[in-house]
Amino acid sequence: MVRGVRGAITVELNTADAIGEASRRLLSAIVDANRIELEQIASVIFSATKDLDAETPALGARQMGWTSIPLFCTQEMEVPDGLARCIRVLIHVNTVKPQDEIRHVYLNGAVVLRPDIAEGG
């Protein structure tokens, strides 16, 4: 069975280093919270707001050794009053866990996106 694991993080600066660090921090928190092994990950979709264009969030995953996992980056849809400098992720994981055991992780200012399910703060 494939489950989706969601997460998001806000980034202080639009720099390659800040984007990479935020991406690595978010992915590590999601993997830890859900006890995910790399071989369980089917694919990962990242989005970033328009104001984060210094680097792709996927680079952070590659730097963590996620070199054989399909990664895809896209620009987040702009909406009025949308959260600025935000990276979002959807990780597709092969797991037997029921959906209610999946832990979604929202860090920094991104907690406001889903306070009802957010873990991580």
TORRO-427017 format. One record per residue (C-alpha): residue in three letters; x, y, z; chain; residue number from 1. Coordinates in Angstrom, 3 decimals, always signed. Each point is the difference from the previous one (the first is absolute). Last residue first. Layout:
BEGIN
<node resn="ALA" east="X" north="Y" up="Z" chain="A" resi="NUM"/>
...
//
This chain:
BEGIN
<node resn="GLY" east="+6.168" north="+22.860" up="+15.585" chain="A" resi="121"/>
<node resn="GLY" east="+0.686" north="-3.653" up="-0.798" chain="A" resi="120"/>
<node resn="GLU" east="-3.337" north="-1.577" up="-0.460" chain="A" resi="119"/>
<node resn="ALA" east="-2.801" north="+1.570" up="-1.975" chain="A" resi="118"/>
<node resn="ILE" east="-3.383" north="-1.688" up="-0.404" chain="A" resi="117"/>
<node resn="ASP" east="-2.510" north="+2.692" up="+1.056" chain="A" resi="116"/>
<node resn="PRO" east="+2.599" north="+2.777" up="-0.218" chain="A" resi="115"/>
<node resn="ARG" east="+0.089" north="-0.543" up="-3.767" chain="A" resi="114"/>
<node resn="LEU" east="+1.352" north="+3.062" up="-1.845" chain="A" resi="113"/>
<node resn="VAL" east="+0.745" north="+2.000" up="+3.163" chain="A" resi="112"/>
<node resn="VAL" east="+2.799" north="-2.432" up="+0.915" chain="A" resi="111"/>
<node resn="ALA" east="+1.824" north="+1.308" up="-3.091" chain="A" resi="110"/>
<node resn="GLY" east="+1.517" north="+2.842" up="+2.038" chain="A" resi="109"/>
<node resn="ASN" east="+2.746" north="-2.263" up="+1.357" chain="A" resi="108"/>
<node resn="LEU" east="-0.650" north="-3.667" up="-0.718" chain="A" resi="107"/>
<node resn="TYR" east="-2.918" north="-2.096" up="-1.216" chain="A" resi="106"/>
<node resn="VAL" east="+0.310" north="-3.783" up="+0.271" chain="A" resi="105"/>
<node resn="HIS" east="-2.665" north="-2.534" up="-0.922" chain="A" resi="104"/>
<node resn="ARG" east="-0.065" north="-3.198" up="+2.051" chain="A" resi="103"/>
<node resn="ILE" east="-1.601" north="-3.047" up="-1.625" chain="A" resi="102"/>
<node resn="GLU" east="-1.749" north="-2.210" up="+2.549" chain="A" resi="101"/>
<node resn="ASP" east="-3.499" north="+1.083" up="-1.100" chain="A" resi="100"/>
<node resn="GLN" east="+0.799" north="-1.079" up="-3.568" chain="A" resi="99"/>
<node resn="PRO" east="+0.509" north="-3.629" up="+1.042" chain="A" resi="98"/>
<node resn="LYS" east="+3.607" north="-1.179" up="+0.036" chain="A" resi="97"/>
<node resn="VAL" east="+0.812" north="-2.794" up="-2.458" chain="A" resi="96"/>
<node resn="THR" east="+2.501" north="+2.184" up="-1.796" chain="A" resi="95"/>
<node resn="ASN" east="+1.264" north="+0.997" up="-3.442" chain="A" resi="94"/>
<node resn="VAL" east="+0.531" north="+3.740" up="+0.342" chain="A" resi="93"/>
<node resn="HIS" east="-0.932" north="+2.844" up="-2.347" chain="A" resi="92"/>
<node resn="ILE" east="+1.507" north="+3.204" up="+1.425" chain="A" resi="91"/>
<node resn="LEU" east="-1.897" north="+3.246" up="-0.531" chain="A" resi="90"/>
<node resn="VAL" east="+2.061" north="+3.095" up="+0.737" chain="A" resi="89"/>
<node resn="ARG" east="-0.558" north="+3.706" up="+0.535" chain="A" resi="88"/>
<node resn="ILE" east="+2.652" north="+2.715" up="+0.052" chain="A" resi="87"/>
<node resn="CYS" east="-1.124" north="+3.427" up="+1.172" chain="A" resi="86"/>
<node resn="ARG" east="+1.522" north="+3.448" up="-0.453" chain="A" resi="85"/>
<node resn="ALA" east="-3.357" north="+1.804" up="+0.391" chain="A" resi="84"/>
<node resn="LEU" east="-3.289" north="-1.490" up="+1.216" chain="A" resi="83"/>
<node resn="GLY" east="-2.876" north="+0.989" up="-2.247" chain="A" resi="82"/>
<node resn="ASP" east="-1.975" north="+3.199" up="+0.688" chain="A" resi="81"/>
<node resn="PRO" east="-1.607" north="-0.159" up="-3.442" chain="A" resi="80"/>
<node resn="VAL" east="+0.975" north="-3.220" up="-1.779" chain="A" resi="79"/>
<node resn="GLU" east="+3.051" north="-0.855" up="-2.070" chain="A" resi="78"/>
<node resn="MET" east="+0.267" north="-3.643" up="-1.011" chain="A" resi="77"/>
<node resn="GLU" east="+3.201" north="-1.629" up="+1.206" chain="A" resi="76"/>
<node resn="GLN" east="+2.759" north="-0.317" up="-2.587" chain="A" resi="75"/>
<node resn="THR" east="+1.003" north="-3.544" up="-0.877" chain="A" resi="74"/>
<node resn="CYS" east="+2.692" north="-2.462" up="+0.940" chain="A" resi="73"/>
<node resn="PHE" east="+0.104" north="-3.738" up="-0.692" chain="A" resi="72"/>
<node resn="LEU" east="+2.140" north="-2.691" up="+1.598" chain="A" resi="71"/>
<node resn="PRO" east="+0.285" north="-3.655" up="-1.073" chain="A" resi="70"/>
<node resn="ILE" east="+2.036" north="-1.839" up="+2.664" chain="A" resi="69"/>
<node resn="SER" east="+3.380" north="-1.403" up="-1.106" chain="A" resi="68"/>
<node resn="THR" east="+2.130" north="+2.886" up="+1.304" chain="A" resi="67"/>
<node resn="TRP" east="-1.607" north="+0.582" up="+3.384" chain="A" resi="66"/>
<node resn="GLY" east="+3.440" north="+0.220" up="+1.596" chain="A" resi="65"/>
<node resn="MET" east="-0.722" north="+2.889" up="+2.353" chain="A" resi="64"/>
<node resn="GLN" east="+1.561" north="+2.454" up="-2.482" chain="A" resi="63"/>
<node resn="ARG" east="-2.482" north="-1.276" up="-2.583" chain="A" resi="62"/>
<node resn="ALA" east="-2.844" north="+0.867" up="+2.364" chain="A" resi="61"/>
<node resn="GLY" east="+1.362" north="+3.517" up="+0.512" chain="A" resi="60"/>
<node resn="LEU" east="+0.314" north="+0.403" up="-3.782" chain="A" resi="59"/>
<node resn="ALA" east="-3.678" north="-0.873" up="-0.316" chain="A" resi="58"/>
<node resn="PRO" east="-0.911" north="+3.309" up="+1.660" chain="A" resi="57"/>
<node resn="THR" east="+1.078" north="+1.763" up="-3.210" chain="A" resi="56"/>
<node resn="GLU" east="+2.371" north="+2.949" up="+0.266" chain="A" resi="55"/>
<node resn="ALA" east="-0.017" north="+3.833" up="+0.075" chain="A" resi="54"/>
<node resn="ASP" east="-3.665" north="+0.155" up="-1.028" chain="A" resi="53"/>
<node resn="LEU" east="-1.912" north="+0.292" up="+3.244" chain="A" resi="52"/>
<node resn="ASP" east="-2.281" north="+3.050" up="-0.427" chain="A" resi="51"/>
<node resn="LYS" east="-2.288" north="-1.908" up="-2.370" chain="A" resi="50"/>
<node resn="THR" east="-0.991" north="-2.421" up="+2.740" chain="A" resi="49"/>
<node resn="ALA" east="+1.554" north="-3.422" up="-0.031" chain="A" resi="48"/>
<node resn="SER" east="-1.484" north="-3.355" up="-0.866" chain="A" resi="47"/>
<node resn="PHE" east="+1.538" north="-3.395" up="+0.521" chain="A" resi="46"/>
<node resn="ILE" east="-1.257" north="-3.376" up="-1.211" chain="A" resi="45"/>
<node resn="VAL" east="+1.734" north="-3.142" up="+1.254" chain="A" resi="44"/>
<node resn="SER" east="-0.023" north="-3.530" up="-1.354" chain="A" resi="43"/>
<node resn="ALA" east="-0.302" north="-3.674" up="+1.001" chain="A" resi="42"/>
<node resn="ILE" east="+1.614" north="+0.279" up="+3.430" chain="A" resi="41"/>
<node resn="GLN" east="+0.125" north="-3.353" up="+1.814" chain="A" resi="40"/>
<node resn="GLU" east="+3.627" north="-0.622" up="-1.028" chain="A" resi="39"/>
<node resn="LEU" east="+0.975" north="+3.132" up="+1.931" chain="A" resi="38"/>
<node resn="GLU" east="-1.282" north="-1.448" up="+3.279" chain="A" resi="37"/>
<node resn="ILE" east="-2.783" north="+1.955" up="+1.679" chain="A" resi="36"/>
<node resn="ARG" east="-0.364" north="+0.077" up="+3.781" chain="A" resi="35"/>
<node resn="ASN" east="-3.007" north="+2.345" up="-0.301" chain="A" resi="34"/>
<node resn="ALA" east="+1.179" north="+2.851" up="+2.235" chain="A" resi="33"/>
<node resn="ASP" east="+3.652" north="-0.586" up="-0.949" chain="A" resi="32"/>
<node resn="VAL" east="-0.628" north="+0.031" up="-3.761" chain="A" resi="31"/>
<node resn="ILE" east="-2.187" north="+3.108" up="+0.290" chain="A" resi="30"/>
<node resn="ALA" east="+2.536" north="+1.841" up="+2.185" chain="A" resi="29"/>
<node resn="SER" east="+2.870" north="-0.915" up="-2.332" chain="A" resi="28"/>
<node resn="LEU" east="-1.947" north="+1.216" up="-3.027" chain="A" resi="27"/>
<node resn="LEU" east="-0.782" north="+3.328" up="+1.651" chain="A" resi="26"/>
<node resn="ARG" east="+3.552" north="+0.622" up="+1.207" chain="A" resi="25"/>
<node resn="ARG" east="+1.497" north="-0.968" up="-3.362" chain="A" resi="24"/>
<node resn="SER" east="-2.379" north="+2.335" up="-1.872" chain="A" resi="23"/>
<node resn="ALA" east="+0.654" north="+2.841" up="+2.437" chain="A" resi="22"/>
<node resn="GLU" east="+3.781" north="-0.414" up="-0.334" chain="A" resi="21"/>
<node resn="GLY" east="-0.180" north="-0.110" up="-3.797" chain="A" resi="20"/>
<node resn="ILE" east="-2.228" north="+3.078" up="-0.186" chain="A" resi="19"/>
<node resn="ALA" east="+2.221" north="+1.951" up="+2.406" chain="A" resi="18"/>
<node resn="ASP" east="+3.208" north="-0.972" up="-1.821" chain="A" resi="17"/>
<node resn="ALA" east="-1.389" north="+0.783" up="-3.459" chain="A" resi="16"/>
<node resn="THR" east="-1.156" north="+3.399" up="+1.198" chain="A" resi="15"/>
<node resn="ASN" east="-3.474" north="+1.530" up="+0.194" chain="A" resi="14"/>
<node resn="LEU" east="+0.121" north="+0.646" up="+3.723" chain="A" resi="13"/>
<node resn="GLU" east="-1.979" north="-0.969" up="+3.112" chain="A" resi="12"/>
<node resn="VAL" east="-1.590" north="-3.178" up="-1.370" chain="A" resi="11"/>
<node resn="THR" east="-3.435" north="-1.299" up="+0.975" chain="A" resi="10"/>
<node resn="ILE" east="-0.580" north="-3.700" up="+0.359" chain="A" resi="9"/>
<node resn="ALA" east="-2.554" north="-2.443" up="-1.309" chain="A" resi="8"/>
<node resn="GLY" east="-1.032" north="-3.609" up="+0.387" chain="A" resi="7"/>
<node resn="ARG" east="-2.169" north="-2.695" up="-1.403" chain="A" resi="6"/>
<node resn="VAL" east="+0.258" north="-3.785" up="+0.004" chain="A" resi="5"/>
<node resn="GLY" east="-1.965" north="-1.803" up="-2.662" chain="A" resi="4"/>
<node resn="ARG" east="-0.604" north="-3.708" up="+0.369" chain="A" resi="3"/>
<node resn="VAL" east="+0.682" north="-2.822" up="-2.447" chain="A" resi="2"/>
<node resn="MET" east="-1.176" north="-3.521" up="+0.749" chain="A" resi="1"/>
//
